[in-house]
Amino acid sequence: MDNRPIGVYDSGFGGLSVLKELRNKLPNEDYVYFGDTKRIPYGSKDKETIQLFSKQITNFLIEKNVKMIILACNTVTANAMEYLQANFNIPIIGIIESGVKSALSSTNNKIIAVLGTEATINSEVYTKNLKKENNQIEVLPVACPKFVPLVEKGENSKLEIEEAAREYFKEISNRDFDTVILACTHYPHIANEIKKVFGENKIYINPAIKLVDSVKKYLKNNKLENNNKNLGKIDFYTSGEINSFKENGSIYFGEEIKDIKNKTF
Ligand code: DGL
């Protein structure tokens, strides 16, 4: 038993799609959420910068006495997870392995599209890991740099999101993929717009679903579960604008975010 909170980290609102799943399946846990909205997007930054930012935030979450850290960001997982695991003595779980496993167990025709940020796609982590598990898999990676800024702008960007989706879909529209990995935690927030353009008949993978099952198992196996019987509390932190986080974040999270604190580096 360990009643300390779980740290959840993303560059912005994306991790709220992960926190939502955590809250559903592990409601009695406490969480500390950090959204680095001032420095978003991470997807256009280089590996060294992403590692520096994630090191600062890992230190901050450790100061907040978290028992483990969930990298609720594909870009951080792809570019900094190994670095963080090598430099910090705290359990750190990334999101990519869950996306890879879910896609492998879903695809029938073995052609998988991976939508992600430039930094995730350029790292080739999804392609390498999917092929390592099954070298017959064909991977269609698509960098979608316009999506994250549009999600951060808020709910009324739907038309611009669809327009961007049409541009990205063109890259693979002649290919018969049956599975699409939403390889950026911002994308589940705009899954409807993506589906409309990429096709309602595909299988869409939100890696957070499997990730939460792994977290649950990890807590149980390591006796780190919170034994509180009530709904846990969440402390929200942003490096950016508090009001916009409250307003847009509440919509994406599906629960009102009342209290959020500012922390910059
Ligand atoms: N949610 C992040 C991800 O999963 C977005 C990264 C960004 O800031 O560009 O990759």
py3Dmol code that shows the C-alpha trace and the ligand (Angstrom):
import py3Dmol

protein = """\
ATOM      1  CA  MET A   1       0.000   0.000   0.000  1.00  0.00           C
ATOM      2  CA  ASP A   2       1.266   3.451  -0.931  1.00  0.00           C
ATOM      3  CA  ASN A   3      -1.045   6.458  -0.706  1.00  0.00           C
ATOM      4  CA  ARG A   4       1.245   8.914  -2.452  1.00  0.00           C
ATOM      5  CA  PRO A   5      -0.063  10.397  -5.718  1.00  0.00           C
ATOM      6  CA  ILE A   6       0.773   9.292  -9.261  1.00  0.00           C
ATOM      7  CA  GLY A   7       2.522  11.906 -11.432  1.00  0.00           C
ATOM      8  CA  VAL A   8       1.083  12.383 -14.928  1.00  0.00           C
ATOM      9  CA  TYR A   9       3.057  14.492 -17.376  1.00  0.00           C
ATOM     10  CA  ASP A  10       2.327  15.939 -20.803  1.00  0.00           C
ATOM     11  CA  SER A  11       3.270  19.033 -22.775  1.00  0.00           C
ATOM     12  CA  GLY A  12      -0.309  20.315 -22.491  1.00  0.00           C
ATOM     13  CA  PHE A  13      -3.903  19.059 -22.655  1.00  0.00           C
ATOM     14  CA  GLY A  14      -2.980  15.748 -24.276  1.00  0.00           C
ATOM     15  CA  GLY A  15      -2.293  13.928 -21.031  1.00  0.00           C
ATOM     16  CA  LEU A  16      -5.839  14.705 -19.923  1.00  0.00           C
ATOM     17  CA  SER A  17      -6.987  11.958 -22.312  1.00  0.00           C
ATOM     18  CA  VAL A  18      -4.776   9.593 -20.278  1.00  0.00           C
ATOM     19  CA  LEU A  19      -5.824  11.030 -16.914  1.00  0.00           C
ATOM     20  CA  LYS A  20      -9.465  10.477 -17.914  1.00  0.00           C
ATOM     21  CA  GLU A  21      -8.794   6.734 -18.401  1.00  0.00           C
ATOM     22  CA  LEU A  22      -6.794   6.583 -15.157  1.00  0.00           C
ATOM     23  CA  ARG A  23      -9.601   8.291 -13.281  1.00  0.00           C
ATOM     24  CA  ASN A  24     -12.120   5.767 -14.711  1.00  0.00           C
ATOM     25  CA  LYS A  25     -10.176   2.662 -13.814  1.00  0.00           C
ATOM     26  CA  LEU A  26      -8.220   3.844 -10.769  1.00  0.00           C
ATOM     27  CA  PRO A  27     -10.586   6.419  -9.234  1.00  0.00           C
ATOM     28  CA  ASN A  28      -9.298   6.157  -5.685  1.00  0.00           C
ATOM     29  CA  GLU A  29      -5.710   7.097  -6.629  1.00  0.00           C
ATOM     30  CA  ASP A  30      -4.484  10.684  -6.149  1.00  0.00           C
ATOM     31  CA  TYR A  31      -2.783  12.374  -9.104  1.00  0.00           C
ATOM     32  CA  VAL A  32      -0.472  15.309  -9.781  1.00  0.00           C
ATOM     33  CA  TYR A  33      -0.916  16.450 -13.391  1.00  0.00           C
ATOM     34  CA  PHE A  34       1.633  18.662 -15.105  1.00  0.00           C
ATOM     35  CA  GLY A  35       0.889  20.280 -18.489  1.00  0.00           C
ATOM     36  CA  ASP A  36       3.822  22.236 -19.901  1.00  0.00           C
ATOM     37  CA  THR A  37       1.516  24.487 -21.937  1.00  0.00           C
ATOM     38  CA  LYS A  38       3.941  27.404 -22.017  1.00  0.00           C
ATOM     39  CA  ARG A  39       6.528  25.392 -23.950  1.00  0.00           C
ATOM     40  CA  ILE A  40       4.208  23.388 -26.168  1.00  0.00           C
ATOM     41  CA  PRO A  41       4.551  21.980 -28.815  1.00  0.00           C
ATOM     42  CA  TYR A  42       7.276  19.507 -27.897  1.00  0.00           C
ATOM     43  CA  GLY A  43       6.752  17.787 -31.245  1.00  0.00           C
ATOM     44  CA  SER A  44       8.809  20.361 -33.156  1.00  0.00           C
ATOM     45  CA  LYS A  45      11.688  20.369 -30.635  1.00  0.00           C
ATOM     46  CA  ASP A  46      14.912  18.375 -30.704  1.00  0.00           C
ATOM     47  CA  LYS A  47      15.708  15.424 -28.471  1.00  0.00           C
ATOM     48  CA  GLU A  48      18.052  17.382 -26.143  1.00  0.00           C
ATOM     49  CA  THR A  49      15.406  20.030 -25.472  1.00  0.00           C
ATOM     50  CA  ILE A  50      12.716  17.428 -24.800  1.00  0.00           C
ATOM     51  CA  GLN A  51      15.086  15.651 -22.399  1.00  0.00           C
ATOM     52  CA  LEU A  52      15.902  18.895 -20.583  1.00  0.00           C
ATOM     53  CA  PHE A  53      12.216  19.839 -20.142  1.00  0.00           C
ATOM     54  CA  SER A  54      11.257  16.353 -19.019  1.00  0.00           C
ATOM     55  CA  LYS A  55      14.127  16.269 -16.520  1.00  0.00           C
ATOM     56  CA  GLN A  56      12.888  19.548 -14.959  1.00  0.00           C
ATOM     57  CA  ILE A  57       9.340  18.249 -14.716  1.00  0.00           C
ATOM     58  CA  THR A  58      10.408  14.863 -13.356  1.00  0.00           C
ATOM     59  CA  ASN A  59      12.316  16.695 -10.602  1.00  0.00           C
ATOM     60  CA  PHE A  60       9.239  18.812  -9.883  1.00  0.00           C
ATOM     61  CA  LEU A  61       6.938  15.770  -9.671  1.00  0.00           C
ATOM     62  CA  ILE A  62       9.410  14.014  -7.364  1.00  0.00           C
ATOM     63  CA  GLU A  63       9.337  17.118  -5.112  1.00  0.00           C
ATOM     64  CA  LYS A  64       5.548  16.634  -5.038  1.00  0.00           C
ATOM     65  CA  ASN A  65       6.219  13.194  -3.576  1.00  0.00           C
ATOM     66  CA  VAL A  66       4.738  11.078  -6.378  1.00  0.00           C
ATOM     67  CA  LYS A  67       5.167   7.289  -6.203  1.00  0.00           C
ATOM     68  CA  MET A  68       5.523   6.855  -9.962  1.00  0.00           C
ATOM     69  CA  ILE A  69       5.456   8.946 -13.133  1.00  0.00           C
ATOM     70  CA  ILE A  70       3.363   8.292 -16.214  1.00  0.00           C
ATOM     71  CA  LEU A  71       4.689   9.880 -19.397  1.00  0.00           C
ATOM     72  CA  ALA A  72       1.291  10.737 -20.879  1.00  0.00           C
ATOM     73  CA  CYS A  73       3.023  12.019 -23.987  1.00  0.00           C
ATOM     74  CA  ASN A  74       4.302   9.996 -26.938  1.00  0.00           C
ATOM     75  CA  THR A  75       6.875  12.649 -27.830  1.00  0.00           C
ATOM     76  CA  VAL A  76       8.440  12.485 -24.354  1.00  0.00           C
ATOM     77  CA  THR A  77       8.249   8.692 -24.301  1.00  0.00           C
ATOM     78  CA  ALA A  78       9.927   8.449 -27.715  1.00  0.00           C
ATOM     79  CA  ASN A  79      12.670  10.962 -26.987  1.00  0.00           C
ATOM     80  CA  ALA A  80      13.304  10.952 -23.257  1.00  0.00           C
ATOM     81  CA  MET A  81      11.949   7.842 -21.510  1.00  0.00           C
ATOM     82  CA  GLU A  82      15.213   5.888 -21.594  1.00  0.00           C
ATOM     83  CA  TYR A  83      17.124   8.974 -20.481  1.00  0.00           C
ATOM     84  CA  LEU A  84      14.753   9.557 -17.550  1.00  0.00           C
ATOM     85  CA  GLN A  85      14.754   5.904 -16.526  1.00  0.00           C
ATOM     86  CA  ALA A  86      18.563   5.927 -16.519  1.00  0.00           C
ATOM     87  CA  ASN A  87      18.781   9.109 -14.439  1.00  0.00           C
ATOM     88  CA  PHE A  88      15.956   8.864 -11.904  1.00  0.00           C
ATOM     89  CA  ASN A  89      15.269   6.291  -9.267  1.00  0.00           C
ATOM     90  CA  ILE A  90      11.474   6.224  -9.550  1.00  0.00           C
ATOM     91  CA  PRO A  91       9.189   4.031 -11.679  1.00  0.00           C
ATOM     92  CA  ILE A  92       8.572   5.788 -15.018  1.00  0.00           C
ATOM     93  CA  ILE A  93       6.047   4.314 -17.441  1.00  0.00           C
ATOM     94  CA  GLY A  94       5.712   5.524 -21.031  1.00  0.00           C
ATOM     95  CA  ILE A  95       2.786   5.203 -23.424  1.00  0.00           C
ATOM     96  CA  ILE A  96       4.285   3.753 -26.599  1.00  0.00           C
ATOM     97  CA  GLU A  97       4.507   0.074 -25.638  1.00  0.00           C
ATOM     98  CA  SER A  98       0.747   0.082 -25.019  1.00  0.00           C
ATOM     99  CA  GLY A  99       0.068   1.603 -28.435  1.00  0.00           C
ATOM    100  CA  VAL A 100       2.263  -0.982 -30.126  1.00  0.00           C
ATOM    101  CA  LYS A 101       0.678  -3.943 -28.314  1.00  0.00           C
ATOM    102  CA  SER A 102      -2.896  -2.751 -28.888  1.00  0.00           C
ATOM    103  CA  ALA A 103      -2.293  -2.204 -32.600  1.00  0.00           C
ATOM    104  CA  LEU A 104      -0.655  -5.607 -33.045  1.00  0.00           C
ATOM    105  CA  SER A 105      -3.589  -7.376 -31.469  1.00  0.00           C
ATOM    106  CA  SER A 106      -6.111  -5.362 -33.532  1.00  0.00           C
ATOM    107  CA  THR A 107      -4.818  -5.406 -37.092  1.00  0.00           C
ATOM    108  CA  ASN A 108      -6.037  -8.050 -39.521  1.00  0.00           C
ATOM    109  CA  ASN A 109      -4.282  -7.023 -42.722  1.00  0.00           C
ATOM    110  CA  LYS A 110      -1.038  -6.000 -40.918  1.00  0.00           C
ATOM    111  CA  ILE A 111      -0.983  -2.471 -42.351  1.00  0.00           C
ATOM    112  CA  ILE A 112      -0.922   0.108 -39.567  1.00  0.00           C
ATOM    113  CA  ALA A 113      -0.985   3.898 -39.845  1.00  0.00           C
ATOM    114  CA  VAL A 114       0.780   5.832 -37.072  1.00  0.00           C
ATOM    115  CA  LEU A 115      -0.265   9.459 -36.591  1.00  0.00           C
ATOM    116  CA  GLY A 116       2.050  11.452 -34.331  1.00  0.00           C
ATOM    117  CA  THR A 117       4.103  14.586 -33.846  1.00  0.00           C
ATOM    118  CA  GLU A 118       7.217  15.200 -35.923  1.00  0.00           C
ATOM    119  CA  ALA A 119       9.491  14.262 -33.023  1.00  0.00           C
ATOM    120  CA  THR A 120       7.643  10.978 -32.445  1.00  0.00           C
ATOM    121  CA  ILE A 121       7.541  10.045 -36.130  1.00  0.00           C
ATOM    122  CA  ASN A 122      11.197  11.044 -36.689  1.00  0.00           C
ATOM    123  CA  SER A 123      12.292   8.897 -33.744  1.00  0.00           C
ATOM    124  CA  GLU A 124      10.855   5.858 -35.619  1.00  0.00           C
ATOM    125  CA  VAL A 125      10.127   4.252 -32.248  1.00  0.00           C
ATOM    126  CA  TYR A 126       6.691   2.992 -33.320  1.00  0.00           C
ATOM    127  CA  THR A 127       7.980   1.564 -36.607  1.00  0.00           C
ATOM    128  CA  LYS A 128      10.919  -0.170 -34.925  1.00  0.00           C
ATOM    129  CA  ASN A 129       8.853  -1.619 -32.081  1.00  0.00           C
ATOM    130  CA  LEU A 130       5.994  -2.786 -34.312  1.00  0.00           C
ATOM    131  CA  LYS A 131       8.411  -4.501 -36.681  1.00  0.00           C
ATOM    132  CA  LYS A 132      10.428  -6.001 -33.837  1.00  0.00           C
ATOM    133  CA  GLU A 133       7.282  -7.798 -32.666  1.00  0.00           C
ATOM    134  CA  ASN A 134       6.218  -8.836 -36.165  1.00  0.00           C
ATOM    135  CA  ASN A 135       8.384  -8.101 -39.193  1.00  0.00           C
ATOM    136  CA  GLN A 136       5.454  -8.630 -41.568  1.00  0.00           C
ATOM    137  CA  ILE A 137       3.760  -5.501 -40.297  1.00  0.00           C
ATOM    138  CA  GLU A 138       3.771  -2.582 -42.674  1.00  0.00           C
ATOM    139  CA  VAL A 139       3.888   0.785 -40.953  1.00  0.00           C
ATOM    140  CA  LEU A 140       2.634   4.028 -42.509  1.00  0.00           C
ATOM    141  CA  PRO A 141       3.989   6.862 -40.338  1.00  0.00           C
ATOM    142  CA  VAL A 142       2.381  10.292 -40.740  1.00  0.00           C
ATOM    143  CA  ALA A 143       3.629  13.411 -38.941  1.00  0.00           C
ATOM    144  CA  CYS A 144       0.706  15.735 -38.142  1.00  0.00           C
ATOM    145  CA  PRO A 145       2.304  18.942 -36.783  1.00  0.00           C
ATOM    146  CA  LYS A 146      -0.842  21.098 -37.107  1.00  0.00           C
ATOM    147  CA  PHE A 147      -2.986  19.028 -34.736  1.00  0.00           C
ATOM    148  CA  VAL A 148      -1.431  19.840 -31.329  1.00  0.00           C
ATOM    149  CA  PRO A 149      -1.581  23.670 -31.661  1.00  0.00           C
ATOM    150  CA  LEU A 150      -5.219  23.364 -32.826  1.00  0.00           C
ATOM    151  CA  VAL A 151      -6.183  21.193 -29.854  1.00  0.00           C
ATOM    152  CA  GLU A 152      -4.486  23.690 -27.530  1.00  0.00           C
ATOM    153  CA  LYS A 153      -6.449  26.530 -29.160  1.00  0.00           C
ATOM    154  CA  GLY A 154      -9.659  24.940 -27.978  1.00  0.00           C
ATOM    155  CA  GLU A 155     -12.940  23.429 -29.023  1.00  0.00           C
ATOM    156  CA  ASN A 156     -13.808  25.758 -31.873  1.00  0.00           C
ATOM    157  CA  SER A 157     -11.011  24.584 -34.159  1.00  0.00           C
ATOM    158  CA  LYS A 158     -12.970  21.652 -35.590  1.00  0.00           C
ATOM    159  CA  LEU A 159     -13.019  22.840 -39.209  1.00  0.00           C
ATOM    160  CA  GLU A 160      -9.301  23.623 -39.219  1.00  0.00           C
ATOM    161  CA  ILE A 161      -8.642  20.190 -37.693  1.00  0.00           C
ATOM    162  CA  GLU A 162     -10.599  18.474 -40.462  1.00  0.00           C
ATOM    163  CA  GLU A 163      -8.764  20.481 -43.075  1.00  0.00           C
ATOM    164  CA  ALA A 164      -5.396  19.479 -41.591  1.00  0.00           C
ATOM    165  CA  ALA A 165      -6.586  15.855 -41.355  1.00  0.00           C
ATOM    166  CA  ARG A 166      -7.440  15.858 -45.083  1.00  0.00           C
ATOM    167  CA  GLU A 167      -3.915  17.081 -45.843  1.00  0.00           C
ATOM    168  CA  TYR A 168      -2.356  14.281 -43.745  1.00  0.00           C
ATOM    169  CA  PHE A 169      -4.724  11.619 -45.054  1.00  0.00           C
ATOM    170  CA  LYS A 170      -3.582  12.364 -48.622  1.00  0.00           C
ATOM    171  CA  GLU A 171      -0.153  10.910 -47.765  1.00  0.00           C
ATOM    172  CA  ILE A 172      -1.619   7.430 -47.262  1.00  0.00           C
ATOM    173  CA  SER A 173      -5.059   7.564 -48.910  1.00  0.00           C
ATOM    174  CA  ASN A 174      -4.019   5.044 -51.582  1.00  0.00           C
ATOM    175  CA  ARG A 175      -3.040   2.460 -48.946  1.00  0.00           C
ATOM    176  CA  ASP A 176      -5.335  -0.167 -47.467  1.00  0.00           C
ATOM    177  CA  PHE A 177      -4.484   0.215 -43.755  1.00  0.00           C
ATOM    178  CA  ASP A 178      -7.027  -1.187 -41.289  1.00  0.00           C
ATOM    179  CA  THR A 179      -5.643   0.245 -38.012  1.00  0.00           C
ATOM    180  CA  VAL A 180      -4.700   3.788 -36.985  1.00  0.00           C
ATOM    181  CA  ILE A 181      -2.639   4.476 -33.866  1.00  0.00           C
ATOM    182  CA  LEU A 182      -3.447   7.838 -32.294  1.00  0.00           C
ATOM    183  CA  ALA A 183       0.221   8.163 -31.342  1.00  0.00           C
ATOM    184  CA  CYS A 184      -0.117  11.522 -29.638  1.00  0.00           C
ATOM    185  CA  THR A 185      -2.196  11.945 -26.498  1.00  0.00           C
ATOM    186  CA  HIS A 186      -3.779  15.094 -27.919  1.00  0.00           C
ATOM    187  CA  TYR A 187      -5.419  13.105 -30.726  1.00  0.00           C
ATOM    188  CA  PRO A 188      -8.089  11.219 -28.728  1.00  0.00           C
ATOM    189  CA  HIS A 189      -9.550  14.701 -28.063  1.00  0.00           C
ATOM    190  CA  ILE A 190     -10.070  15.107 -31.828  1.00  0.00           C
ATOM    191  CA  ALA A 191     -10.769  11.451 -32.661  1.00  0.00           C
ATOM    192  CA  ASN A 192     -14.139  12.283 -34.248  1.00  0.00           C
ATOM    193  CA  GLU A 193     -12.598  14.691 -36.752  1.00  0.00           C
ATOM    194  CA  ILE A 194      -9.774  12.236 -37.521  1.00  0.00           C
ATOM    195  CA  LYS A 195     -12.236   9.350 -38.028  1.00  0.00           C
ATOM    196  CA  LYS A 196     -14.405  11.415 -40.318  1.00  0.00           C
ATOM    197  CA  VAL A 197     -11.457  11.936 -42.661  1.00  0.00           C
ATOM    198  CA  PHE A 198      -9.404   8.727 -42.242  1.00  0.00           C
ATOM    199  CA  GLY A 199     -12.501   6.498 -42.346  1.00  0.00           C
ATOM    200  CA  GLU A 200     -15.074   5.329 -39.812  1.00  0.00           C
ATOM    201  CA  ASN A 201     -14.380   1.714 -40.776  1.00  0.00           C
ATOM    202  CA  LYS A 202     -10.806   1.635 -39.399  1.00  0.00           C
ATOM    203  CA  ILE A 203      -9.725   0.471 -35.965  1.00  0.00           C
ATOM    204  CA  TYR A 204      -8.519   3.434 -33.909  1.00  0.00           C
ATOM    205  CA  ILE A 205      -6.042   2.785 -31.107  1.00  0.00           C
ATOM    206  CA  ASN A 206      -5.941   5.039 -28.073  1.00  0.00           C
ATOM    207  CA  PRO A 207      -2.805   3.712 -26.308  1.00  0.00           C
ATOM    208  CA  ALA A 208      -4.052   5.086 -22.977  1.00  0.00           C
ATOM    209  CA  ILE A 209      -6.575   2.252 -22.632  1.00  0.00           C
ATOM    210  CA  LYS A 210      -3.933  -0.464 -22.413  1.00  0.00           C
ATOM    211  CA  LEU A 211      -1.537   1.814 -20.537  1.00  0.00           C
ATOM    212  CA  VAL A 212      -3.989   2.129 -17.677  1.00  0.00           C
ATOM    213  CA  ASP A 213      -4.315  -1.664 -17.479  1.00  0.00           C
ATOM    214  CA  SER A 214      -0.510  -1.900 -17.221  1.00  0.00           C
ATOM    215  CA  VAL A 215      -0.424   0.780 -14.516  1.00  0.00           C
ATOM    216  CA  LYS A 216      -3.105  -1.084 -12.569  1.00  0.00           C
ATOM    217  CA  LYS A 217      -1.145  -4.316 -12.809  1.00  0.00           C
ATOM    218  CA  TYR A 218       2.094  -2.566 -11.862  1.00  0.00           C
ATOM    219  CA  LEU A 219       0.572  -1.007  -8.751  1.00  0.00           C
ATOM    220  CA  LYS A 220      -0.906  -4.339  -7.693  1.00  0.00           C
ATOM    221  CA  ASN A 221       2.245  -6.404  -8.317  1.00  0.00           C
ATOM    222  CA  ASN A 222       4.417  -3.907  -6.457  1.00  0.00           C
ATOM    223  CA  LYS A 223       1.943  -3.330  -3.621  1.00  0.00           C
ATOM    224  CA  LEU A 224       1.766   0.365  -4.459  1.00  0.00           C
ATOM    225  CA  GLU A 225      -2.029   0.687  -4.551  1.00  0.00           C
ATOM    226  CA  ASN A 226      -3.793   3.447  -2.676  1.00  0.00           C
ATOM    227  CA  ASN A 227      -6.139   1.959  -0.065  1.00  0.00           C
ATOM    228  CA  ASN A 228      -8.327   5.069   0.081  1.00  0.00           C
ATOM    229  CA  LYS A 229     -11.944   4.088  -0.642  1.00  0.00           C
ATOM    230  CA  ASN A 230     -13.076   7.549  -1.803  1.00  0.00           C
ATOM    231  CA  LEU A 231     -12.559   9.403  -5.072  1.00  0.00           C
ATOM    232  CA  GLY A 232      -8.943  10.571  -5.112  1.00  0.00           C
ATOM    233  CA  LYS A 233      -7.817  14.160  -5.519  1.00  0.00           C
ATOM    234  CA  ILE A 234      -5.994  15.691  -8.473  1.00  0.00           C
ATOM    235  CA  ASP A 235      -3.526  18.560  -8.242  1.00  0.00           C
ATOM    236  CA  PHE A 236      -3.184  20.336 -11.568  1.00  0.00           C
ATOM    237  CA  TYR A 237      -0.152  22.389 -12.577  1.00  0.00           C
ATOM    238  CA  THR A 238       0.510  24.299 -15.787  1.00  0.00           C
ATOM    239  CA  SER A 239       3.466  26.367 -16.923  1.00  0.00           C
ATOM    240  CA  GLY A 240       1.080  28.471 -19.020  1.00  0.00           C
ATOM    241  CA  GLU A 241      -2.229  30.308 -18.830  1.00  0.00           C
ATOM    242  CA  ILE A 242      -4.393  29.276 -15.870  1.00  0.00           C
ATOM    243  CA  ASN A 243      -7.753  30.422 -17.244  1.00  0.00           C
ATOM    244  CA  SER A 244      -7.386  28.743 -20.601  1.00  0.00           C
ATOM    245  CA  PHE A 245      -6.314  25.543 -18.847  1.00  0.00           C
ATOM    246  CA  LYS A 246      -9.392  25.670 -16.639  1.00  0.00           C
ATOM    247  CA  GLU A 247     -11.724  26.362 -19.523  1.00  0.00           C
ATOM    248  CA  ASN A 248     -10.399  24.086 -22.289  1.00  0.00           C
ATOM    249  CA  GLY A 249      -8.917  21.519 -19.930  1.00  0.00           C
ATOM    250  CA  SER A 250     -12.284  20.957 -18.248  1.00  0.00           C
ATOM    251  CA  ILE A 251     -13.894  20.247 -21.627  1.00  0.00           C
ATOM    252  CA  TYR A 252     -11.191  17.797 -22.660  1.00  0.00           C
ATOM    253  CA  PHE A 253     -11.043  16.137 -19.235  1.00  0.00           C
ATOM    254  CA  GLY A 254     -14.819  15.923 -18.929  1.00  0.00           C
ATOM    255  CA  GLU A 255     -14.696  17.086 -15.319  1.00  0.00           C
ATOM    256  CA  GLU A 256     -14.461  20.629 -14.055  1.00  0.00           C
ATOM    257  CA  ILE A 257     -10.907  21.661 -13.254  1.00  0.00           C
ATOM    258  CA  LYS A 258     -11.451  24.118 -10.432  1.00  0.00           C
ATOM    259  CA  ASP A 259      -8.051  24.582  -9.008  1.00  0.00           C
ATOM    260  CA  ILE A 260      -4.864  24.816 -10.994  1.00  0.00           C
ATOM    261  CA  LYS A 261      -1.512  26.219 -10.036  1.00  0.00           C
ATOM    262  CA  ASN A 262       1.176  27.833 -12.114  1.00  0.00           C
ATOM    263  CA  LYS A 263       4.736  26.552 -12.215  1.00  0.00           C
ATOM    264  CA  THR A 264       7.390  27.724 -14.647  1.00  0.00           C
ATOM    265  CA  PHE A 265      11.017  26.718 -15.085  1.00  0.00           C
TER     266      PHE A 265
END
"""
ligand_1 = """\
10
DGL
N 0.639 14.977 -26.285
C 1.950 14.998 -26.897
C 2.259 13.635 -27.504
O 1.657 12.658 -27.126
C 2.060 16.186 -27.810
C 3.424 16.678 -27.959
C 3.614 18.117 -28.385
O 3.672 18.958 -27.505
O 3.822 18.355 -29.586
O 3.126 13.485 -28.322
"""
view = py3Dmol.view(width=600, height=400)
view.addModel(protein, "pdb")
view.setStyle({"model": 0}, {"cartoon": {"style": "trace"}})
view.addModel(ligand_1, "xyz")
view.setStyle({"model": 1}, {"stick": {}})
view.zoomTo()
view.show()
